[in-house]
Each structure stands twice: as C-alpha cells, then as structure tokens.
Amino acid sequence: MDELLLTAGLVLNCRTYAAVAADTYSSELGILSKSAPRLITSPTFRKVPPGTNGGITLVGVAAGSLGAFTIAAVSYTHLRAH
C-alpha cells in the first residue's frame, strides 16, 4: 500500500512538472515564431501581438508538447527503474 501511494504521489508530482515545462517551453520558444499569434479565446482566432495572454502559435504548441513529453518520458523511465 505504501508503495502504491508513493507511486501515485510521484505521478502527480511529475504531472505538475510536465505542465510547468510545457508552459515554459511554449512561452519562451513560441515567441520566436515568425507567424503572428492567434487568440485562443476568440471565436475567430484573430491575430494578436506577440506576448498577448491567450495568444498561441504552432511553434509554441509544438514546443510545449515537447516539454511535457520530455518530463513524461524521463519520469516514466525513472518509475520503471524503481
């Protein structure tokens, strides 16, 4: 039972770090995109200036996915080893 709780705690902690990594990667690398960000909260996905809250680019989404995947892969490997 203790091992199950420890594993559950580690998985929840890794989920948090994956979200943080995704946010950081998408913010820091998405701003490098040559295309204008689109406002995710707008029904028409209108173009907005870089740095606008809610603005996304394909580069940012891809970078965020890479960040989350990196944490997930390392966490999975670590959990499998123990």
N, CA, C and O atoms as CSV, one atom per row, in Angstrom:
chain,resi,resn,atom,element,x,y,z
A,1,MET,N,N,0.820,-1.195,0.000
A,1,MET,CA,C,0.000,0.000,0.000
A,1,MET,C,C,0.868,1.264,0.000
A,1,MET,O,O,0.577,2.228,-0.708
A,2,ASP,N,N,1.938,1.245,0.806
A,2,ASP,CA,C,2.822,2.403,0.854
A,2,ASP,C,C,3.479,2.663,-0.497
A,2,ASP,O,O,3.648,3.811,-0.908
A,3,GLU,N,N,3.846,1.580,-1.182
A,3,GLU,CA,C,4.480,1.733,-2.493
A,3,GLU,C,C,3.496,2.322,-3.500
A,3,GLU,O,O,3.876,3.130,-4.348
A,4,LEU,N,N,2.235,1.917,-3.403
A,4,LEU,CA,C,1.206,2.452,-4.298
A,4,LEU,C,C,1.010,3.947,-4.061
A,4,LEU,O,O,0.890,4.712,-5.018
A,5,LEU,N,N,0.976,4.363,-2.824
A,5,LEU,CA,C,0.826,5.785,-2.500
A,5,LEU,C,C,2.039,6.587,-2.962
A,5,LEU,O,O,1.901,7.704,-3.461
A,6,LEU,N,N,3.217,6.014,-2.794
A,6,LEU,CA,C,4.433,6.684,-3.241
A,6,LEU,C,C,4.419,6.859,-4.754
A,6,LEU,O,O,4.750,7.929,-5.265
A,7,THR,N,N,4.038,5.810,-5.464
A,7,THR,CA,C,3.969,5.884,-6.925
A,7,THR,C,C,2.932,6.914,-7.364
A,7,THR,O,O,3.184,7.700,-8.278
A,8,ALA,N,N,1.767,6.913,-6.717
A,8,ALA,CA,C,0.724,7.885,-7.056
A,8,ALA,C,C,1.220,9.311,-6.811
A,8,ALA,O,O,0.975,10.205,-7.621
A,9,GLY,N,N,1.906,9.517,-5.710
A,9,GLY,CA,C,2.454,10.839,-5.410
A,9,GLY,C,C,3.481,11.273,-6.434
A,9,GLY,O,O,3.510,12.434,-6.842
A,10,LEU,N,N,4.328,10.338,-6.852
A,10,LEU,CA,C,5.339,10.666,-7.862
A,10,LEU,C,C,4.690,11.006,-9.201
A,10,LEU,O,O,5.124,11.932,-9.886
A,11,VAL,N,N,3.662,10.265,-9.569
A,11,VAL,CA,C,2.968,10.523,-10.836
A,11,VAL,C,C,2.313,11.899,-10.797
A,11,VAL,O,O,2.407,12.657,-11.763
A,12,LEU,N,N,1.655,12.226,-9.700
A,12,LEU,CA,C,1.022,13.539,-9.583
A,12,LEU,C,C,2.061,14.657,-9.609
A,12,LEU,O,O,1.831,15.704,-10.214
A,13,ASN,N,N,3.187,14.443,-8.965
A,13,ASN,CA,C,4.252,15.435,-8.965
A,13,ASN,C,C,4.820,15.604,-10.379
A,13,ASN,O,O,5.090,16.726,-10.809
A,14,CYS,N,N,4.997,14.512,-11.089
A,14,CYS,CA,C,5.524,14.572,-12.453
A,14,CYS,C,C,4.544,15.284,-13.382
A,14,CYS,O,O,4.956,15.998,-14.296
A,15,ARG,N,N,3.247,15.088,-13.145
A,15,ARG,CA,C,2.238,15.796,-13.939
A,15,ARG,C,C,2.382,17.302,-13.785
A,15,ARG,O,O,2.260,18.056,-14.751
A,16,THR,N,N,2.640,17.725,-12.562
A,16,THR,CA,C,2.816,19.151,-12.300
A,16,THR,C,C,4.025,19.689,-13.052
A,16,THR,O,O,3.950,20.736,-13.694
A,17,TYR,N,N,5.135,18.969,-12.968
A,17,TYR,CA,C,6.346,19.416,-13.666
A,17,TYR,C,C,6.175,19.388,-15.181
A,17,TYR,O,O,6.747,20.227,-15.878
A,18,ALA,N,N,5.405,18.445,-15.700
A,18,ALA,CA,C,5.148,18.404,-17.144
A,18,ALA,C,C,4.367,19.640,-17.586
A,18,ALA,O,O,4.647,20.212,-18.640
A,19,ALA,N,N,3.393,20.048,-16.782
A,19,ALA,CA,C,2.618,21.256,-17.102
A,19,ALA,C,C,3.498,22.500,-17.045
A,19,ALA,O,O,3.390,23.387,-17.891
A,20,VAL,N,N,4.365,22.558,-16.045
A,20,VAL,CA,C,5.273,23.704,-15.908
A,20,VAL,C,C,6.241,23.756,-17.091
A,20,VAL,O,O,6.483,24.824,-17.654
A,21,ALA,N,N,6.787,22.610,-17.461
A,21,ALA,CA,C,7.708,22.565,-18.598
A,21,ALA,C,C,6.997,22.972,-19.886
A,21,ALA,O,O,7.557,23.715,-20.691
A,22,ALA,N,N,5.778,22.495,-20.086
A,22,ALA,CA,C,5.019,22.846,-21.286
A,22,ALA,C,C,4.779,24.352,-21.352
A,22,ALA,O,O,4.932,24.965,-22.409
A,23,ASP,N,N,4.407,24.940,-20.230
A,23,ASP,CA,C,4.158,26.386,-20.196
A,23,ASP,C,C,5.438,27.172,-20.484
A,23,ASP,O,O,5.424,28.136,-21.251
A,24,THR,N,N,6.526,26.760,-19.873
A,24,THR,CA,C,7.796,27.472,-20.067
A,24,THR,C,C,8.290,27.332,-21.506
A,24,THR,O,O,8.659,28.324,-22.133
A,25,TYR,N,N,8.298,26.117,-22.025
A,25,TYR,CA,C,8.770,25.903,-23.400
A,25,TYR,C,C,7.916,26.694,-24.388
A,25,TYR,O,O,8.448,27.350,-25.284
A,26,SER,N,N,6.595,26.634,-24.226
A,26,SER,CA,C,5.725,27.312,-25.188
A,26,SER,C,C,5.878,28.830,-25.106
A,26,SER,O,O,5.838,29.514,-26.129
A,27,SER,N,N,6.053,29.355,-23.906
A,27,SER,CA,C,6.231,30.807,-23.758
A,27,SER,C,C,7.564,31.270,-24.318
A,27,SER,O,O,7.626,32.249,-25.063
A,28,GLU,N,N,8.619,30.572,-23.963
A,28,GLU,CA,C,9.962,31.004,-24.351
A,28,GLU,C,C,10.271,30.738,-25.815
A,28,GLU,O,O,10.955,31.538,-26.453
A,29,LEU,N,N,9.787,29.644,-26.352
A,29,LEU,CA,C,10.100,29.308,-27.744
A,29,LEU,C,C,9.016,29.760,-28.713
A,29,LEU,O,O,9.294,30.007,-29.886
A,30,GLY,N,N,7.790,29.868,-28.229
A,30,GLY,CA,C,6.701,30.319,-29.091
A,30,GLY,C,C,6.880,31.745,-29.561
A,30,GLY,O,O,6.429,32.105,-30.649
A,31,ILE,N,N,7.528,32.552,-28.759
A,31,ILE,CA,C,7.748,33.958,-29.126
A,31,ILE,C,C,8.717,34.083,-30.307
A,31,ILE,O,O,8.774,35.129,-30.954
A,32,LEU,N,N,9.468,33.031,-30.584
A,32,LEU,CA,C,10.404,33.039,-31.708
A,32,LEU,C,C,9.729,32.756,-33.047
A,32,LEU,O,O,10.364,32.854,-34.097
A,33,SER,N,N,8.448,32.406,-33.015
A,33,SER,CA,C,7.718,32.083,-34.234
A,33,SER,C,C,7.636,33.285,-35.162
A,33,SER,O,O,7.467,34.419,-34.713
A,34,LYS,N,N,7.756,33.030,-36.440
A,34,LYS,CA,C,7.651,34.100,-37.428
A,34,LYS,C,C,6.191,34.443,-37.729
A,34,LYS,O,O,5.905,35.530,-38.231
A,35,SER,N,N,5.270,33.531,-37.429
A,35,SER,CA,C,3.852,33.801,-37.677
A,35,SER,C,C,3.229,34.541,-36.491
A,35,SER,O,O,3.689,34.423,-35.356
A,36,ALA,N,N,2.189,35.294,-36.776
A,36,ALA,CA,C,1.504,36.061,-35.733
A,36,ALA,C,C,0.707,35.112,-34.839
A,36,ALA,O,O,0.078,34.176,-35.334
A,37,PRO,N,N,0.729,35.343,-33.541
A,37,PRO,CA,C,-0.060,34.503,-32.633
A,37,PRO,C,C,-1.555,34.687,-32.893
A,37,PRO,O,O,-1.999,35.741,-33.347
A,38,ARG,N,N,-2.305,33.651,-32.599
A,38,ARG,CA,C,-3.764,33.677,-32.709
A,38,ARG,C,C,-4.342,33.606,-31.308
A,38,ARG,O,O,-3.835,32.875,-30.457
A,39,LEU,N,N,-5.409,34.368,-31.066
A,39,LEU,CA,C,-6.033,34.401,-29.755
A,39,LEU,C,C,-6.944,33.193,-29.591
A,39,LEU,O,O,-7.949,33.053,-30.288
A,40,ILE,N,N,-6.577,32.330,-28.663
A,40,ILE,CA,C,-7.295,31.068,-28.465
A,40,ILE,C,C,-8.708,31.287,-27.926
A,40,ILE,O,O,-9.579,30.442,-28.133
A,41,THR,N,N,-8.950,32.405,-27.241
A,41,THR,CA,C,-10.262,32.665,-26.654
A,41,THR,C,C,-11.207,33.379,-27.606
A,41,THR,O,O,-12.373,33.586,-27.270
A,42,SER,N,N,-10.736,33.758,-28.777
A,42,SER,CA,C,-11.568,34.437,-29.766
A,42,SER,C,C,-12.205,33.398,-30.688
A,42,SER,O,O,-11.512,32.504,-31.173
A,43,PRO,N,N,-13.513,33.500,-30.940
A,43,PRO,CA,C,-14.162,32.544,-31.852
A,43,PRO,C,C,-13.569,32.557,-33.255
A,43,PRO,O,O,-13.650,31.558,-33.970
A,44,THR,N,N,-12.970,33.685,-33.658
A,44,THR,CA,C,-12.384,33.785,-34.998
A,44,THR,C,C,-10.873,33.571,-34.989
A,44,THR,O,O,-10.234,33.634,-36.039
A,45,PHE,N,N,-10.296,33.318,-33.813
A,45,PHE,CA,C,-8.841,33.141,-33.678
A,45,PHE,C,C,-8.087,34.307,-34.314
A,45,PHE,O,O,-7.172,34.114,-35.114
A,46,ARG,N,N,-8.494,35.524,-33.936
A,46,ARG,CA,C,-7.888,36.715,-34.547
A,46,ARG,C,C,-6.403,36.830,-34.190
A,46,ARG,O,O,-5.958,36.326,-33.159
A,47,LYS,N,N,-5.654,37.497,-35.056
A,47,LYS,CA,C,-4.230,37.708,-34.832
A,47,LYS,C,C,-4.036,38.735,-33.721
A,47,LYS,O,O,-4.780,39.711,-33.628
A,48,VAL,N,N,-3.037,38.504,-32.885
A,48,VAL,CA,C,-2.713,39.415,-31.785
A,48,VAL,C,C,-1.202,39.637,-31.753
A,48,VAL,O,O,-0.453,38.853,-32.335
A,49,PRO,N,N,-0.746,40.695,-31.080
A,49,PRO,CA,C,0.695,40.930,-30.979
A,49,PRO,C,C,1.382,39.851,-30.129
A,49,PRO,O,O,0.760,39.301,-29.221
A,50,PRO,N,N,2.644,39.545,-30.408
A,50,PRO,CA,C,3.374,38.579,-29.577
A,50,PRO,C,C,3.384,39.013,-28.115
A,50,PRO,O,O,3.528,40.197,-27.811
A,51,GLY,N,N,3.233,38.057,-27.224
A,51,GLY,CA,C,3.237,38.339,-25.796
A,51,GLY,C,C,1.851,38.534,-25.203
A,51,GLY,O,O,1.715,38.668,-23.987
A,52,THR,N,N,0.809,38.552,-26.053
A,52,THR,CA,C,-0.555,38.713,-25.564
A,52,THR,C,C,-1.003,37.445,-24.840
A,52,THR,O,O,-0.790,36.336,-25.331
A,53,ASN,N,N,-1.624,37.611,-23.669
A,53,ASN,CA,C,-2.158,36.459,-22.944
A,53,ASN,C,C,-3.203,35.751,-23.795
A,53,ASN,O,O,-4.111,36.389,-24.328
A,54,GLY,N,N,-3.078,34.446,-23.922
A,54,GLY,CA,C,-4.011,33.663,-24.719
A,54,GLY,C,C,-3.608,33.512,-26.165
A,54,GLY,O,O,-4.266,32.793,-26.917
A,55,GLY,N,N,-2.536,34.177,-26.574
A,55,GLY,CA,C,-2.059,34.058,-27.943
A,55,GLY,C,C,-1.205,32.810,-28.111
A,55,GLY,O,O,-0.315,32.549,-27.302
A,56,ILE,N,N,-1.474,32.038,-29.160
A,56,ILE,CA,C,-0.702,30.822,-29.394
A,56,ILE,C,C,-0.182,30.792,-30.829
A,56,ILE,O,O,-0.759,31.397,-31.733
A,57,THR,N,N,0.919,30.076,-31.010
A,57,THR,CA,C,1.465,29.803,-32.342
A,57,THR,C,C,1.721,28.307,-32.439
A,57,THR,O,O,1.790,27.612,-31.426
A,58,LEU,N,N,1.858,27.827,-33.644
A,58,LEU,CA,C,2.143,26.414,-33.852
A,58,LEU,C,C,3.493,26.042,-33.233
A,58,LEU,O,O,3.650,24.961,-32.665
A,59,VAL,N,N,4.463,26.953,-33.352
A,59,VAL,CA,C,5.779,26.712,-32.749
A,59,VAL,C,C,5.645,26.574,-31.232
A,59,VAL,O,O,6.250,25.684,-30.634
A,60,GLY,N,N,4.855,27.449,-30.610
A,60,GLY,CA,C,4.654,27.395,-29.167
A,60,GLY,C,C,3.960,26.119,-28.719
A,60,GLY,O,O,4.337,25.523,-27.711
A,61,VAL,N,N,2.952,25.703,-29.464
A,61,VAL,CA,C,2.237,24.471,-29.120
A,61,VAL,C,C,3.162,23.265,-29.255
A,61,VAL,O,O,3.157,22.372,-28.408
A,62,ALA,N,N,3.955,23.245,-30.326
A,62,ALA,CA,C,4.902,22.144,-30.518
A,62,ALA,C,C,5.963,22.131,-29.420
A,62,ALA,O,O,6.315,21.070,-28.906
A,63,ALA,N,N,6.466,23.301,-29.064
A,63,ALA,CA,C,7.478,23.391,-28.006
A,63,ALA,C,C,6.901,22.947,-26.664
A,63,ALA,O,O,7.563,22.231,-25.912
A,64,GLY,N,N,5.680,23.363,-26.361
A,64,GLY,CA,C,5.028,22.945,-25.120
A,64,GLY,C,C,4.818,21.440,-25.066
A,64,GLY,O,O,5.011,20.816,-24.023
A,65,SER,N,N,4.424,20.866,-26.185
A,65,SER,CA,C,4.248,19.410,-26.255
A,65,SER,C,C,5.572,18.693,-26.034
A,65,SER,O,O,5.621,17.668,-25.354
A,66,LEU,N,N,6.643,19.229,-26.604
A,66,LEU,CA,C,7.973,18.652,-26.407
A,66,LEU,C,C,8.378,18.719,-24.938
A,66,LEU,O,O,8.925,17.756,-24.401
A,67,GLY,N,N,8.119,19.835,-24.294
A,67,GLY,CA,C,8.456,19.981,-22.880
A,67,GLY,C,C,7.721,18.985,-22.009
A,67,GLY,O,O,8.322,18.347,-21.145
A,68,ALA,N,N,6.419,18.849,-22.231
A,68,ALA,CA,C,5.621,17.898,-21.446
A,68,ALA,C,C,6.060,16.467,-21.728
A,68,ALA,O,O,6.161,15.654,-20.810
A,69,PHE,N,N,6.323,16.157,-23.001
A,69,PHE,CA,C,6.756,14.806,-23.356
A,69,PHE,C,C,8.095,14.466,-22.721
A,69,PHE,O,O,8.297,13.341,-22.262
A,70,THR,N,N,9.005,15.421,-22.689
A,70,THR,CA,C,10.323,15.195,-22.092
A,70,THR,C,C,10.192,14.806,-20.623
A,70,THR,O,O,10.795,13.828,-20.181
A,71,ILE,N,N,9.411,15.563,-19.875
A,71,ILE,CA,C,9.210,15.251,-18.453
A,71,ILE,C,C,8.510,13.906,-18.294
A,71,ILE,O,O,8.886,13.110,-17.434
A,72,ALA,N,N,7.501,13.650,-19.112
A,72,ALA,CA,C,6.775,12.381,-19.021
A,72,ALA,C,C,7.689,11.192,-19.322
A,72,ALA,O,O,7.633,10.178,-18.627
A,73,ALA,N,N,8.523,11.312,-20.347
A,73,ALA,CA,C,9.408,10.214,-20.716
A,73,ALA,C,C,10.459,9.931,-19.639
A,73,ALA,O,O,10.718,8.777,-19.297
A,74,VAL,N,N,11.052,10.993,-19.115
A,74,VAL,CA,C,12.052,10.811,-18.058
A,74,VAL,C,C,11.400,10.239,-16.803
A,74,VAL,O,O,11.966,9.364,-16.148
A,75,SER,N,N,10.210,10.734,-16.470
A,75,SER,CA,C,9.509,10.236,-15.281
A,75,SER,C,C,9.140,8.767,-15.435
A,75,SER,O,O,9.304,7.976,-14.507
A,76,TYR,N,N,8.643,8.410,-16.608
A,76,TYR,CA,C,8.273,7.015,-16.854
A,76,TYR,C,C,9.490,6.095,-16.740
A,76,TYR,O,O,9.423,5.025,-16.136
A,77,THR,N,N,10.596,6.534,-17.330
A,77,THR,CA,C,11.821,5.747,-17.258
A,77,THR,C,C,12.280,5.587,-15.804
A,77,THR,O,O,12.694,4.504,-15.389
A,78,HIS,N,N,12.202,6.663,-15.048
A,78,HIS,CA,C,12.615,6.626,-13.651
A,78,HIS,C,C,11.696,5.719,-12.831
A,78,HIS,O,O,12.172,4.938,-12.006
A,79,LEU,N,N,10.413,5.817,-13.047
A,79,LEU,CA,C,9.461,4.979,-12.290
A,79,LEU,C,C,9.623,3.502,-12.652
A,79,LEU,O,O,9.491,2.632,-11.791
A,80,ARG,N,N,9.904,3.224,-13.900
A,80,ARG,CA,C,10.100,1.819,-14.333
A,80,ARG,C,C,11.359,1.225,-13.696
A,80,ARG,O,O,11.409,0.031,-13.403
A,81,ALA,N,N,12.372,2.068,-13.486
A,81,ALA,CA,C,13.643,1.579,-12.930
A,81,ALA,C,C,13.516,1.216,-11.461
A,81,ALA,O,O,14.292,0.410,-10.948
A,82,HIS,N,N,12.543,1.804,-10.785
A,82,HIS,CA,C,12.378,1.536,-9.358
A,82,HIS,C,C,11.232,0.617,-9.197
A,82,HIS,O,O,10.895,0.241,-8.074
